[in-house]
Structure formats: structure tokens, C-alpha cells
Amino acid sequence: MVGGFFAGSGELDYWLVLGSAVTGAILGDNFGYWIGVYGGWPLLLRLGRVFQIQEAQLTEVKSLIQQQRR
């Protein structure tokens, strides 16, 4: 949004802002996918411990998500 504001006011080049936004979205999506593929559930459990979320709570959320997909 800030980039759009500056592009609209002439401070930044419109195409540079657009290209940066598209590139950031694609890279962020891919990084999230690969973190999930290689980290998966064990990574989520380790992060849960860091943020003081118990494994039982994570398992409950996982089962709720699976029920919604059916």
C-alpha cells in the first residue's frame, strides 16, 4: 500500500512497485510451501513449544481443519 501511494505520487516508478509486489508474493508463497513440505508437523510442534501452545491444542485445531475439508 505504501508502495502504491509513492508510485501514485510520483516518488517511485509504478512498474518497479508492481514488479516488486508480484515477485514478493510469488517468493512468499513458494517459501511457505517449502517450509510446510520440509518442516511440516514436527516444525509446527517445535514452534508451538516456543509460543507455549500445547500439542493437544495443535492436534485439536488440526482435527477441526480436517473436518471442515470433508
Distance bins in CASP14 RR format, pairs under 12 A and 6 or more apart:
PFRMAT RR
TARGET T0000
AUTHOR 0000-0000-0000
RMODE 2
METHOD distances of the structure
MODEL  1
1 7 0 0 0 0 0 1 0 0 0 0 0
1 8 0 0 0 0 0 1 0 0 0 0 0
1 17 0 0 0 0 0 1 0 0 0 0 0
1 21 0 0 0 0 1 0 0 0 0 0 0
2 8 0 0 0 0 0 1 0 0 0 0 0
2 9 0 0 0 0 0 1 0 0 0 0 0
2 11 0 0 0 0 0 1 0 0 0 0 0
2 12 0 0 0 0 1 0 0 0 0 0 0
2 17 0 0 0 0 1 0 0 0 0 0 0
2 20 0 0 0 0 0 1 0 0 0 0 0
2 21 0 0 0 0 0 1 0 0 0 0 0
3 9 0 0 0 0 1 0 0 0 0 0 0
3 10 0 0 0 0 0 1 0 0 0 0 0
3 11 0 0 0 0 1 0 0 0 0 0 0
3 12 1 0 0 1 0 0 0 0 0 0 0
3 13 0 0 0 0 0 1 0 0 0 0 0
3 14 0 0 0 0 1 0 0 0 0 0 0
3 16 0 0 0 0 1 0 0 0 0 0 0
3 17 1 0 1 0 0 0 0 0 0 0 0
3 18 0 0 0 0 1 0 0 0 0 0 0
3 19 0 0 0 0 0 1 0 0 0 0 0
3 20 0 0 0 0 1 0 0 0 0 0 0
3 21 1 0 0 1 0 0 0 0 0 0 0
4 10 0 0 0 0 1 0 0 0 0 0 0
4 11 0 0 0 0 1 0 0 0 0 0 0
4 12 1 0 0 1 0 0 0 0 0 0 0
4 13 0 0 0 0 0 1 0 0 0 0 0
4 14 1 0 0 1 0 0 0 0 0 0 0
4 15 0 0 0 0 0 1 0 0 0 0 0
4 16 0 0 0 0 0 1 0 0 0 0 0
4 17 1 0 1 0 0 0 0 0 0 0 0
4 18 0 0 0 0 1 0 0 0 0 0 0
4 19 0 0 0 0 0 1 0 0 0 0 0
4 20 0 0 0 0 0 1 0 0 0 0 0
4 21 0 0 0 0 1 0 0 0 0 0 0
5 11 0 0 0 0 1 0 0 0 0 0 0
5 12 0 0 0 0 1 0 0 0 0 0 0
5 14 0 0 0 0 0 1 0 0 0 0 0
5 17 0 0 0 0 1 0 0 0 0 0 0
6 12 1 0 1 0 0 0 0 0 0 0 0
6 13 0 0 0 0 1 0 0 0 0 0 0
6 14 0 0 0 0 1 0 0 0 0 0 0
6 16 0 0 0 0 0 1 0 0 0 0 0
6 17 1 0 0 1 0 0 0 0 0 0 0
6 20 0 0 0 0 0 1 0 0 0 0 0
7 13 1 0 0 1 0 0 0 0 0 0 0
7 14 1 0 1 0 0 0 0 0 0 0 0
7 15 0 0 0 0 1 0 0 0 0 0 0
7 16 1 0 0 1 0 0 0 0 0 0 0
7 17 1 0 1 0 0 0 0 0 0 0 0
7 18 1 0 0 1 0 0 0 0 0 0 0
7 19 0 0 0 0 0 1 0 0 0 0 0
7 20 0 0 0 0 0 1 0 0 0 0 0
7 21 0 0 0 0 0 1 0 0 0 0 0
8 14 1 0 0 1 0 0 0 0 0 0 0
8 17 0 0 0 0 1 0 0 0 0 0 0
8 18 0 0 0 0 0 1 0 0 0 0 0
9 17 0 0 0 0 0 1 0 0 0 0 0
10 16 0 0 0 0 0 1 0 0 0 0 0
10 17 0 0 0 0 0 1 0 0 0 0 0
11 17 0 0 0 0 1 0 0 0 0 0 0
12 18 0 0 0 0 0 1 0 0 0 0 0
12 19 0 0 0 0 0 1 0 0 0 0 0
12 20 0 0 0 0 1 0 0 0 0 0 0
12 21 0 0 0 0 0 1 0 0 0 0 0
13 19 0 0 0 0 1 0 0 0 0 0 0
13 20 0 0 0 0 1 0 0 0 0 0 0
14 20 0 0 0 0 0 1 0 0 0 0 0
14 21 0 0 0 0 0 1 0 0 0 0 0
15 21 0 0 0 0 0 1 0 0 0 0 0
15 22 0 0 0 0 0 1 0 0 0 0 0
16 22 0 0 0 0 0 1 0 0 0 0 0
16 23 0 0 0 0 0 1 0 0 0 0 0
17 23 0 0 0 0 0 1 0 0 0 0 0
17 24 0 0 0 0 0 1 0 0 0 0 0
18 24 0 0 0 0 0 1 0 0 0 0 0
18 25 0 0 0 0 0 1 0 0 0 0 0
19 25 0 0 0 0 1 0 0 0 0 0 0
19 26 0 0 0 0 1 0 0 0 0 0 0
19 27 0 0 0 0 0 1 0 0 0 0 0
20 26 0 0 0 0 0 1 0 0 0 0 0
20 27 0 0 0 0 0 1 0 0 0 0 0
21 27 0 0 0 0 0 1 0 0 0 0 0
21 28 0 0 0 0 0 1 0 0 0 0 0
22 28 0 0 0 0 0 1 0 0 0 0 0
22 29 0 0 0 0 0 1 0 0 0 0 0
23 29 0 0 0 0 0 1 0 0 0 0 0
23 30 0 0 0 0 0 1 0 0 0 0 0
24 30 0 0 0 0 1 0 0 0 0 0 0
24 31 0 0 0 0 1 0 0 0 0 0 0
24 32 0 0 0 0 0 1 0 0 0 0 0
25 31 0 0 0 0 0 1 0 0 0 0 0
25 32 0 0 0 0 0 1 0 0 0 0 0
26 32 0 0 0 0 0 1 0 0 0 0 0
26 33 0 0 0 0 0 1 0 0 0 0 0
27 33 0 0 0 0 0 1 0 0 0 0 0
27 34 0 0 0 0 0 1 0 0 0 0 0
28 34 0 0 0 0 1 0 0 0 0 0 0
28 35 0 0 0 0 1 0 0 0 0 0 0
29 35 0 0 0 0 0 1 0 0 0 0 0
29 36 0 0 0 0 0 1 0 0 0 0 0
30 36 0 0 0 0 0 1 0 0 0 0 0
30 37 0 0 0 0 0 1 0 0 0 0 0
31 37 0 0 0 0 0 1 0 0 0 0 0
31 38 0 0 0 0 0 1 0 0 0 0 0
32 38 0 0 0 0 0 1 0 0 0 0 0
32 39 0 0 0 0 0 1 0 0 0 0 0
32 40 0 0 0 0 0 1 0 0 0 0 0
32 43 0 0 0 0 0 1 0 0 0 0 0
33 39 0 0 0 0 0 1 0 0 0 0 0
33 40 0 0 0 0 0 1 0 0 0 0 0
34 40 0 0 0 0 0 1 0 0 0 0 0
34 43 0 0 0 0 0 1 0 0 0 0 0
35 42 0 0 0 0 0 1 0 0 0 0 0
35 43 1 0 0 1 0 0 0 0 0 0 0
35 44 0 0 0 0 0 1 0 0 0 0 0
35 47 0 0 0 0 0 1 0 0 0 0 0
36 42 0 0 0 0 0 1 0 0 0 0 0
36 43 1 0 0 1 0 0 0 0 0 0 0
36 44 0 0 0 0 1 0 0 0 0 0 0
36 47 0 0 0 0 0 1 0 0 0 0 0
37 43 0 0 0 0 0 1 0 0 0 0 0
39 45 0 0 0 0 1 0 0 0 0 0 0
39 46 0 0 0 0 1 0 0 0 0 0 0
39 47 0 0 0 0 1 0 0 0 0 0 0
40 46 0 0 0 0 1 0 0 0 0 0 0
40 47 0 0 0 0 0 1 0 0 0 0 0
40 58 0 0 0 0 0 1 0 0 0 0 0
40 62 0 0 0 0 0 1 0 0 0 0 0
41 47 0 0 0 0 0 1 0 0 0 0 0
41 48 0 0 0 0 0 1 0 0 0 0 0
41 55 0 0 0 0 1 0 0 0 0 0 0
41 58 0 0 0 0 1 0 0 0 0 0 0
41 59 0 0 0 0 1 0 0 0 0 0 0
41 61 0 0 0 0 0 1 0 0 0 0 0
41 62 0 0 0 0 1 0 0 0 0 0 0
42 48 0 0 0 0 0 1 0 0 0 0 0
42 49 0 0 0 0 0 1 0 0 0 0 0
42 55 0 0 0 0 0 1 0 0 0 0 0
42 58 0 0 0 0 0 1 0 0 0 0 0
43 49 0 0 0 0 0 1 0 0 0 0 0
43 50 0 0 0 0 0 1 0 0 0 0 0
43 58 0 0 0 0 0 1 0 0 0 0 0
44 50 0 0 0 0 0 1 0 0 0 0 0
44 51 0 0 0 0 0 1 0 0 0 0 0
44 53 0 0 0 0 1 0 0 0 0 0 0
44 55 0 0 0 0 1 0 0 0 0 0 0
44 57 0 0 0 0 0 1 0 0 0 0 0
44 58 1 0 0 1 0 0 0 0 0 0 0
44 59 0 0 0 0 0 1 0 0 0 0 0
44 61 0 0 0 0 1 0 0 0 0 0 0
44 62 0 0 0 0 1 0 0 0 0 0 0
44 65 0 0 0 0 0 1 0 0 0 0 0
45 51 0 0 0 0 0 1 0 0 0 0 0
45 53 0 0 0 0 1 0 0 0 0 0 0
45 54 0 0 0 0 1 0 0 0 0 0 0
45 55 1 0 1 0 0 0 0 0 0 0 0
45 56 0 0 0 0 0 1 0 0 0 0 0
45 57 0 0 0 0 0 1 0 0 0 0 0
45 58 1 0 0 1 0 0 0 0 0 0 0
45 59 0 0 0 0 1 0 0 0 0 0 0
45 62 0 0 0 0 0 1 0 0 0 0 0
46 53 0 0 0 0 0 1 0 0 0 0 0
46 55 0 0 0 0 0 1 0 0 0 0 0
46 58 0 0 0 0 0 1 0 0 0 0 0
47 53 0 0 0 0 1 0 0 0 0 0 0
47 55 0 0 0 0 0 1 0 0 0 0 0
47 58 0 0 0 0 1 0 0 0 0 0 0
48 54 0 0 0 0 1 0 0 0 0 0 0
48 55 1 0 0 1 0 0 0 0 0 0 0
48 56 0 0 0 0 0 1 0 0 0 0 0
48 57 0 0 0 0 1 0 0 0 0 0 0
48 58 1 0 0 1 0 0 0 0 0 0 0
48 59 0 0 0 0 0 1 0 0 0 0 0
48 61 0 0 0 0 0 1 0 0 0 0 0
49 55 0 0 0 0 1 0 0 0 0 0 0
49 57 0 0 0 0 0 1 0 0 0 0 0
49 58 0 0 0 0 0 1 0 0 0 0 0
51 57 0 0 0 0 0 1 0 0 0 0 0
51 58 0 0 0 0 0 1 0 0 0 0 0
52 58 0 0 0 0 0 1 0 0 0 0 0
53 59 0 0 0 0 0 1 0 0 0 0 0
53 60 0 0 0 0 0 1 0 0 0 0 0
53 61 0 0 0 0 1 0 0 0 0 0 0
54 60 0 0 0 0 1 0 0 0 0 0 0
54 61 0 0 0 0 0 1 0 0 0 0 0
55 61 0 0 0 0 0 1 0 0 0 0 0
55 62 0 0 0 0 0 1 0 0 0 0 0
56 62 0 0 0 0 0 1 0 0 0 0 0
56 63 0 0 0 0 0 1 0 0 0 0 0
57 63 0 0 0 0 0 1 0 0 0 0 0
57 64 0 0 0 0 0 1 0 0 0 0 0
58 64 0 0 0 0 0 1 0 0 0 0 0
58 65 0 0 0 0 0 1 0 0 0 0 0
59 65 0 0 0 0 0 1 0 0 0 0 0
59 66 0 0 0 0 0 1 0 0 0 0 0
60 66 0 0 0 0 0 1 0 0 0 0 0
60 67 0 0 0 0 0 1 0 0 0 0 0
61 67 0 0 0 0 0 1 0 0 0 0 0
61 68 0 0 0 0 0 1 0 0 0 0 0
62 68 0 0 0 0 0 1 0 0 0 0 0
62 69 0 0 0 0 0 1 0 0 0 0 0
63 69 0 0 0 0 0 1 0 0 0 0 0
63 70 0 0 0 0 0 1 0 0 0 0 0
64 70 0 0 0 0 0 1 0 0 0 0 0
END
